[in-house]
Amino acid sequence: MLNVKIYSLGPVQTNCYIVSNKEKECIIFDPGEEAGKILKEIRRYQYKPLGIFLTHTHFDHIGAVDSIREEYNLPLYVHEKEVSWLSDPMKNGSGKYAELPNYIVKLPEEAHIIRKEQEITIGGFTFKAVFTPGHSPGSISFIFENDGFAIVGDTLFERGIGRTDLIGGSHEVLLKSIHEKLLTLPEDTIIYPGHGTYTTPEAEMEWNPFLNGF
């Protein structure tokens, strides 16, 4: 049984997820801000971090990456279409906030590149990387089939969907990703989004106004 801890961080309350097992190994998804808080929690629970995985590379999902990976010498995993976004403030969106101090996000392009949908095993964890573009061209959902949950970034929200007016966004592609990759999961799968509370495919098929009539 895996444990999922949720931390809503930064000015737009982006969800960072720390997934751990009984051996206290952990993997970190979307450390967007407040690196000190994330590091404090890792130490508090005496976790042994194995890696950082990004659902996509918008600034609010990557702001704490460098501090955490440098502290533990961790590998970073990202979709091949967004590796260059790590170091490009205009692509990752932080360039829009140049007037704010310390808000430009520009990271080294040092990462393990995910080029295809695949099953990933790292330490005691096994999960699938499934491509769900639309919010961004390199959006990935991480599916933990055996544990009944998925970390989906800004693809699908409770009663909502990701915005598609940013670089590489597409409303049509996003809806296709949601219907083909997420709503086909078991209906009681817990969907952990990039912002807000968790949901399930069953709830979104019933109540999400953006998905009706697709």
N, C-alpha and C positions, 0 to 999 in steps of 0.2 A: 504494500500500500504506500503510495506516494503522498507527500504532504505539499500543499500549494499555499504559499503565503503571498498576499497581495499588498503592494505598497503604492499608494497614489501619490505621485511626486511632482514637484515643480509647479509653475504657474498655471498650467492647464491640466493638472492632476492626471498625468499619464500613469497607467498601471505598469509597474514593474513586478514581475513574478519570480519568486525563488522557489524552485521545485526541489525537494529533498527526499531522500530515502532513509531507511532505518540505519544505514551505515553512516549517516550524516554527510554523505556526498550531496552536492547540490549543483544545479545549473541555473543560470540567471538569464531571464528574458527581458529585453527592452529596459535596461537601466538608463532612464531618460534624464534624471536630475538627482540632486541631493545624494551624491556619492557617499558622503559621510554617514548618512542614515543607513544606506545599504550595507556599508562596511561594518557599522555598529551591530546590525542585525546578524550578519554572518559570524561575527565574533561572539555575540550573545548566545547563539545556538551551537557554537563550535562546529560550524559547517566546514566541509572541505570542498571548495569550489572547483569545478572541472572545466567550465567554459561559459561563454556568453553567446547567446543566440539572439538575432534581431529579426523581428517580423518584417521590418522595413527600416529605412534610414532617415526618416524625418527627424528634425533636430530634437523634438520633445521625447524621442525614443532612444537617443544615443548620447545625450549630454554627459552622462556619468561613465561612459564606456572606458575611457582612458584611465581614469583614476582607479577603477576596479581591476582592469586587466593588468595594470602595472603593479598593483599591490600584490597580486597573486600569480602574475605571469601567466595569464589565461589566454587560451585561443579564442578568437572572435569568429563567428560564423555569419555570413551574409550572402544574399543572392547576388549572382554575378552581374545583374543589370544595375545594381546600386552600389557597387564597391566604390566607384568614383564619387558618389554622393557624400561619402564620409568626409572628404576633404574639400567639398565644394559647398560653401554656405548658400549659394543661390539654389542649388538643387535640393539640399536638405532643408531649406526654408529658413534657416536662422539668419540669412542675409537680409531678410525683411525687417529685422529688428536691430539693425546696426546702431540705432540711437541708444539702445539699452546697454549698460556696462556689462562686460563679461558674458554677453549672450550669443556671440558668434561661435558656432560650433565648427571646428575644422580639425579633423582627426587624421592620423596617418592611415594610408590605405593598406594596412597590414591585416589580412584576414584570410580565413579558410573560406574558399568560394564554393557556394552551393550552386551547381550548374544544372542539376536535374532533380526531379522528385525522387526521393529515396528514403530508405529506412536508415536511421542514424543510431548507432550504439556508442555511448560514451560512459565509461564507468559502469554502474549498475542500471543505467537508463537505456531504454530502447523506445524510439518514437519515430514518426514519419514527418518528413518535410514535404508539404504539399503546396504547390504554387496557387496563390489566390490573388492574381493581379486585378487592378481596377482602381483602388485607392492610390496605388503607385505601381510602376511596372514590375518591381521586384518583391512585391508583398508575398510573404510566406505564412502559412498556418502550420503549427506544429501539433500533430495529432497523437495523443497518448491513448491508443485504442484499448489496451488492456486495463487502463485505469479510468476510462470513461470521460476524458476531458480533452479540450483543444484550446490552444493559445493562438488567437487569430488576429492580433493587432487591430488595425483600424478598418478591417474588412466588414465586420458585422457587429452591431451593437444591440442592446435590448431596445426593441422598437425603433431601430434606426440602422443606417448603413454608413459606410465611410464616405467622406466628401470626395468628389472627383474633379474638382476645379484646379488642382495643383498639377505640377509637371508630370506628364505621363499618365494622368488620370483618365478613366473612361467609365462612364455610367453603365454602358452596355456590357463592357468586360467585367465590371464589378458584379453586376447581377448574375452574369453567367458563372462567375467563380463561386458566388454564394450558393446558387442553386445546384451546381454540379459537384462542389467539393465539401460544402458544409451542411446543407440541408439533407444530404444523402447519408449523413452520419446517423447512428442510432438516435431516436428522438429524445432520449434522456441524457445525451452527451452534454456535459457542462461546457458552455462556450465562454471562455475568458477573453474579453475584449481589451482594446488598448485604453479605453476610458469607460468609466461607469461600472455598473454591476454586471454580474454574470447572467447568462440566460441559457436556453436550450433550443435546439432545432424545432422541437414541438411548439414551444411558445412563440417563436418567430414566424413559423408557418401559419399560426393562428392569428397573431396580433400585430405583426409588423406591416404597417401600411405601405412601405416601400416595396414589398415583395408581392403584394396582391396584383394579379393580372399579368405577371411576367410570362 
